[in-house]
Amino acid sequence: MMMRGFLSLMMCCLLWGTAYSQITYDITGVWENGAGRTISVRTLEDGNVEGEFLDSVVVADDGTFALRGEVNKKKCAMLMSAKNGFRTIFLDGKPLRLTIKESEYSYKNPSGPYVLENETRDQAAAQAMIQFWGDDYIRNFSLGGLGISLKRADTRQKRDSIAQEIERVAKEQRDQMEAFLQSYGDSDVAPFFIEVNMLRMMSLEQIAAFYDRFTDRVKQTEKGKEMGERIAQLKRLAPGSPAPEFELTTPDGGKLALKDLRGHIVLIDFWASWCGPCMDEMPNVKAIYEKYHDRGLEIVGVSMDNNKANWERAIERAGLVWHHVSSLKGMNRCPVAKLYQVVAIPKLYIIGKDGKIIAKDLRGEELREKIDELFEE
């Protein structure tokens, strides 16, 4: 009898803990001339700015709307409407009320129509986080073009001018990151900035230095702890560290483990049939394989596909004759992608004969030069 009572008490505690962990969202407001139109909310899962659908509502005849529900933890999200831009919000359990004004969409100010009442610092931080993403998207295009121009420059004067412009753009990025830290380093949104803006593009040193400047309270939030763990994992993936072992399924249903290729220099290529930049890089990877396979180079293509037919067609169509494996669970659920902190593709690791990581995130000419260097030794 006492045991039954104890178990009942434990069950109640577990259920209470589960309920307590839920975060409610209560988003209400008025959309001028918006009757009959749809508003949706998409959460920024794993830093994906395209978002994952959460909820939607049709605006009432009087222009009012309400979105209410629960999420399992605090999240950044996008409040969106067709042809009327979006507003980044932070779902932290506090009610949000806003007015949506009728306005033409502007890529320079997509949140312009959304006026949030009594905006908190966390809500402002969410906006600043996405503003950085948009600005950095443009900066990265600019830096890519400037890098090509620098290689093609035929005079020192041109090279110096381009180098100065590259430094100006890089400084603009650093200054914007510093401004975010100064304003929002103690905000619950701060760790989301790393996930959305830094994991895909920036060095471990930049990410760790940014994280170290958060307040201790922010580091102890759920997302703060998650980012701390991600940074620790990235440090374990630094050059010189042992490459994490894995085993996945080949197209013919067999198994291939990384340890099976010990004694070879191995290029691990995370890719997918649907990834344009991955396929653009394949001619370079093929040329490297053809040049060095007879001298011991092995390549393992780890596909982020979730459709076997698409995966196999891409291998055949592109003539990718090296080893291939996949979990067929996509990028977000692939255990090896998680193990290797793959949040964007293509992503490549070079593994030495001793099973240790030599280099990562090299592409194009940098990848060719590194492989050449390894086989010249």
N, C-alpha and C positions, 0 to 999 in steps of 0.2 A: 504494500500500500504506500509506504513511504517512498519507494523507488518510483512508483507510478507518478506520485506527486512531484518528485524531483524532475522526472523527464518532462512532465507537463510544464513545469516552471521554465526549464531550459528551452523548450519549444517556444514558449511565449517570449522569452528574451531574444531568441533568434529572430522571430517574426518582428518584434519591436525594433531590433537593430536594422533589419532589412528595410522596414518602413521609414525609419529615421534617416537612413542614408539617401533616400530619394530627395531630389531637388524639384520643387514645384516651379512652374513658370505661369505667369499671369500677365498676358500682354493685351492691353486694350487701347482703344483710341478711336479717332475719327479720320476718315479719308474724304477729303473734299472732292465731290463729284465721282466718288469711287464705287457707288452702289452697283452690285452685281459683279464686281471684279474680284479677283482672288489674291490673297496674301498667303505666302508660305514661309515656313521657317526651315532652314537647313543647318545642321550642326557641322562645325569644322572638325570632323573626325580625323585624327592622325595628321592634322595640319593641312588637310585637303581643302583648298579654298573653293572648290566646286561644291563642296558640302554634301551631306547625307540627309535625305528628306526626314523631317520630324513631324510636321503638322501643317495644315492649311485651313483657310476659312474663306467663305464668300462674304463680301461686305454687304451688310443689311441695307434696306431701302433708305434708311435715314443716315447712311454713311458710317455707322458704327461697326466695330468688329471686336472680337475677343478670341484669343487663343489661350487655352488653359490645358495643362497636363503636367507630366512628371518626366524627369530624366534621372538617370542613375547616379549622376555626379555633376558638379559644376562644369559648364561647357561654354565655349564661344560659339556663336551662331550668326547666321545671316537672316534678316527679315527682308523678304524679296517680293517684288511684284513686277509682272511683265511690263516692259517699256517704261518703268518708273524707278529703275535703279535698285539699290539695296542699302540696308543699314546694318552694320555689325553691332551685335549686342552680346552681353554676357549674362548667361542664365545662372543666377546665383541665389534664386529663391525670393528675390525682392520684386514686387510688382512693377511693371513698366507701363507707362501710358504715353502715347505719342499722337501727333497729328501728321498726316501725310498730305502734303500740298500737291496740287496738280502742277506738273513741271515737265519740261522736255528732258530726256535723259542726257547727261553729260558725263563722259568718261573721266573728266577732270574732277568732278564732284558728284559721284554716284549716289551719295547719301543726302544730297541737298534737299530733296523733298521731305525727308523724315526729320521731324522736330520732336526730340525726346524731352519730356517734362522732368525737371529736377534731376538732370544728368549727374550721376555719381562719377567719382574718379575711375572706378573700374569700367564703367561704360565708356568714358572718354579714352581709357587705355585701349579698349577693344578697337575703337575707331583709329587710334594712332597706330596700332599694330597692323591693321589692314592698309592704312595709308602708306606705311613703309613698304608693304608687299607690292602695292601698285607702283610706287616710285622705283623700287628695286627691280621690278620686271623691266621697266624701261631702261634703267641703268645697265642691266646685264646685256641687253641688246646692244647698247652703245659700246660697252666694253668689248663685246665680241667683235664688233666692226672695227673698233680702234686697234684691237690686237692683230687683226688681219692687215690693216693699213700699216701698222708698225713693221710687220715682216716684209712688206712690199716697198717700204720707203727706200728711196735710192740716194738720199743725201742725209748728212748728219743733221742739217737744219730741220728737215722734215721729221726725222726720228725724234729729235729733242722736242719739237712742237707736239707731236702725238703723245710722247711720254708725259709731257706736262698736262695734257688733257686727260690722260688716264689717271694721273694722280689727283686731278681736280675732281673727277667723278668718284674715285675711291674715297677721297676726303669728305665729299658730300654724304656718302654712305656712313662713314664713321661718325660724322657729326650728327646725323639723324638718329643713329643708334644711341649715341651719348645723350641726346635730348630725351629719348624715350626713357633711358635709365634714370636720368635726373628727375623726370616727372613721375614715373610709374614703377620704379624699382621696388617699391613696397606694395604694389598692387597684386591681387590674386591673378590678374591677367598676365603678368610678366613672364611666367614660364611658358605660356602659350606662344609668346613672341618667338621663343627659341624653336618651338615645334613648327610654326608656320613659316618663319623667315630665315632660319639659320641652318637647320639640319640638312637641307638639300644642297646648300651652296657654299657654306663657310667652313673654315678649318676648325679642327678640334680646339686649337689654342684660342681662337676667337670665341667659340661657344662656351668653353670652360671659364674664360675671363669674364664673359657677360654674366653667366650664372653666379659666379663668385660674388658679384656685387648686389645680388638680391639680399633682402633682409632675411634673418634667420626664420622669421615667421613665414615668409613666402616660401622658403625652401622646405618647410614642413607641411605645406598644403599638399593635397593629393597630386596635383599636377607638378608641383615643385619637387616632390619626391620622385615622381616618374621621370622628370627631366634629369634629376641627379643620377638616377640609375642608368638612363640612356647615355649620359656622359661617361659614366664609369665603364659601360660596355664599349663605347667608342675608344676609350683608352686601352681596353683589352684588345682592340683591333688595330692598334698603332703598329707601324712597321717595326719588325723585330719580335713581335708577339707571335705565339703559336696560332696558326689558323684554326678556328673552331672546326671540329670534325662534323661531318654530316653524311647521310646516306639518303638518296632519293631514287625514284623510279625512272627508268629509261623508256623511250617510246615503245620498245618491244616488250615492256612489262618486266624487264630485269631490274637489278639493283646496281647502283654504282656508288661507292663511298670515296670520299676524298683520300683516305689512307691508301686506297688501291693504287694511287698514282704517286706515292712517295718515291723519291729518287729522281723525279722529273721536275722541271720548272713548269708550273701550272698557272694558266690564266683562267680565272673564274669570271665568267661574263654573265651578269644578271641582265636579262633582256625579256622582250615579249613580242609576239607577232604583230600586236597592235601599236607598238612603240616606234614612231617615225624616226626619232634620233637614233634608236638602236639599230634600225635597218640601214640608216645612213652610215653608221660606223662599221657595218659588216665588211665592206670591201677592204678596209684597213686591217681588220682582224683576220680576214682570209689571207691577205698578203703576208702577214706575220706568220700565220700557221704554215703556209706553203714554204716559206723561207727557212723555218726552224724546226718543223715537226720531225724531220729525219735526224735532227741533232738532239732530240729529246723533249721538245716543247709539247705539252698537252694543253688542250683547252676544254673546259667544262662549261657549256651553256646551261645556265639555270633559268628556266623559263618562268615568267610570272603570269603565264596564261592560265585560264581555267577551262579552256575548250581544247580537247586533245586533237581534234581534226584541224583546227586553226594552227595549233602548234606544229603539227607534223607537216602541214602544207607549207608553212613558212620555212621550215628546215629544208624541205625538198626544193622549193622555188628559188631560195637564195644559195643553194648548194653548200650548206654548212655541214662539212663532213667530219667534224670532231664529236666529242662526247656531248650528249644532251640528257638532262634530267629535269623533272618538274614534279611538284606536289599537285599541280592542277587546281590550286586553291586561290589563284590570284596573288597580288603582291601583299595585301593587308593580312592574309591568313597563312601565307607560306611560312613554315617554321624556319627554313634556312634564310629567308629574307629577314626575318626577325633576328636571327642569330648574327647576321652580318650587317644589321642596321641599315637595310635597304629601304629608303623612303622615296627614292626617285631612280629611274633607269634612263639610259644604261649606267651601270655601276660595275667597275672591274677591279679585281684584286689580283696581284701577282704573288704567287706562293713559291718559295724556294724549295730546293730539293730536300731540305731538312724539315719541311712542313711549316716554316715560319713566314709571316707576311713580309714581303719585300717592299711593295708599294701598292697604292690604291688610287682610284679616281683619276687615272691617266687615260687620255684619249688622243686620237689623231697622231700628230708628229711626236708629242711627248711620249706616248705609248711605244711607238716604233723605236725611238731613241733609247728608251729604257731597256727594251728587249734586246736591241743590238748590243747595248753595254753588257748585259748579263751573259750573252753568248760570246763576247770577246774576251771575257775574263779567263 
